[in-house]
Amino acid sequence: MSENNKDLGDMADDAMDGAKKSADNLGDKTKDAVDNAKEAADEFSEKASEKFDDAKEATKEFAEDAKEAASDFADEAKKTANEFTENAKEAFNEIGGENKKLLAGIIAVVLGSLGIHKFILGYQKEGIIMLVVTLLVGGITCGIGASLMGIIGLIEGIIYLTKSDEEFYQTYQVGKKTWF
């Protein structure tokens, strides 16, 4: 029996030695796996840092491009506004008796209740009166004031358009006749 025990003891020792070797191998493999994971994490971190730097640079370039485009747009808008202003000044300076008659007559027929035709002819006080009556009194009286101003504007527009150029000029621009 003692020999059986000795064989069992030897087998146990061999099993222990095998377990230790397996544990050492497992420890080495675990250490290698951890080292590989650390290397992979370092590589990933480095690549992520590079990508972040690339994205940061691209963002800076985009911001610079956007600033440049905005500046170009602003310059172009200023240029267009100046051209519009110059053309508008030319157009208003060229308006004479016939053009003012036609413009005031059409505006009086279409938007007469607002008194815009009065402003075109230079009658600010009368234009303000028509505008206030249309907006305030018309609002209070459910449109009656606006309707009356619309009728007055229509009548004035028809009168403006039926007069000859010279008669219109003498009556409304030289004589400053304010109503009808």
Contacts in CASP RR format, 6 or more apart in sequence:
PFRMAT RR
TARGET T0000
AUTHOR 0000-0000-0000
METHOD contacts of the structure
MODEL  1
MSENNKDLGDMADDAMDGAKKSADNLGDKTKDAVDNAKEAADEFSEKASE
KFDDAKEATKEFAEDAKEAASDFADEAKKTANEFTENAKEAFNEIGGENK
KLLAGIIAVVLGSLGIHKFILGYQKEGIIMLVVTLLVGGITCGIGASLMG
IIGLIEGIIYLTKSDEEFYQTYQVGKKTWF
95 103 0 8 1.000
97 165 0 8 1.000
97 168 0 8 1.000
97 169 0 8 1.000
97 173 0 8 1.000
98 165 0 8 1.000
100 120 0 8 1.000
100 121 0 8 1.000
100 173 0 8 1.000
101 160 0 8 1.000
101 161 0 8 1.000
101 163 0 8 1.000
101 165 0 8 1.000
101 168 0 8 1.000
101 169 0 8 1.000
102 161 0 8 1.000
103 120 0 8 1.000
104 117 0 8 1.000
104 120 0 8 1.000
104 121 0 8 1.000
104 157 0 8 1.000
104 160 0 8 1.000
104 172 0 8 1.000
105 117 0 8 1.000
105 156 0 8 1.000
105 157 0 8 1.000
105 160 0 8 1.000
105 161 0 8 1.000
106 157 0 8 1.000
106 161 0 8 1.000
107 116 0 8 1.000
107 117 0 8 1.000
107 120 0 8 1.000
108 115 0 8 1.000
108 117 0 8 1.000
108 153 0 8 1.000
108 154 0 8 1.000
108 156 0 8 1.000
108 157 0 8 1.000
108 160 0 8 1.000
109 153 0 8 1.000
109 154 0 8 1.000
109 157 0 8 1.000
109 158 0 8 1.000
109 161 0 8 1.000
111 117 0 8 1.000
112 130 0 8 1.000
112 149 0 8 1.000
112 150 0 8 1.000
112 152 0 8 1.000
112 153 0 8 1.000
112 154 0 8 1.000
112 156 0 8 1.000
112 157 0 8 1.000
113 130 0 8 1.000
113 134 0 8 1.000
113 146 0 8 1.000
113 147 0 8 1.000
113 149 0 8 1.000
113 150 0 8 1.000
113 152 0 8 1.000
113 153 0 8 1.000
114 130 0 8 1.000
114 131 0 8 1.000
114 134 0 8 1.000
114 149 0 8 1.000
115 126 0 8 1.000
115 127 0 8 1.000
115 130 0 8 1.000
115 131 0 8 1.000
115 134 0 8 1.000
115 149 0 8 1.000
115 153 0 8 1.000
116 127 0 8 1.000
117 153 0 8 1.000
117 156 0 8 1.000
117 157 0 8 1.000
117 160 0 8 1.000
118 124 0 8 1.000
118 126 0 8 1.000
118 127 0 8 1.000
118 130 0 8 1.000
118 178 0 8 1.000
119 127 0 8 1.000
121 172 0 8 1.000
121 173 0 8 1.000
123 176 0 8 1.000
123 178 0 8 1.000
125 178 0 8 1.000
126 178 0 8 1.000
126 179 0 8 1.000
130 149 0 8 1.000
130 152 0 8 1.000
130 153 0 8 1.000
133 145 0 8 1.000
133 146 0 8 1.000
133 148 0 8 1.000
133 149 0 8 1.000
134 145 0 8 1.000
134 146 0 8 1.000
134 149 0 8 1.000
134 150 0 8 1.000
135 146 0 8 1.000
137 144 0 8 1.000
137 145 0 8 1.000
137 146 0 8 1.000
138 144 0 8 1.000
138 145 0 8 1.000
138 146 0 8 1.000
138 147 0 8 1.000
139 145 0 8 1.000
139 146 0 8 1.000
152 179 0 8 1.000
155 180 0 8 1.000
156 179 0 8 1.000
156 180 0 8 1.000
159 180 0 8 1.000
160 168 0 8 1.000
160 172 0 8 1.000
163 171 0 8 1.000
171 177 0 8 1.000
END
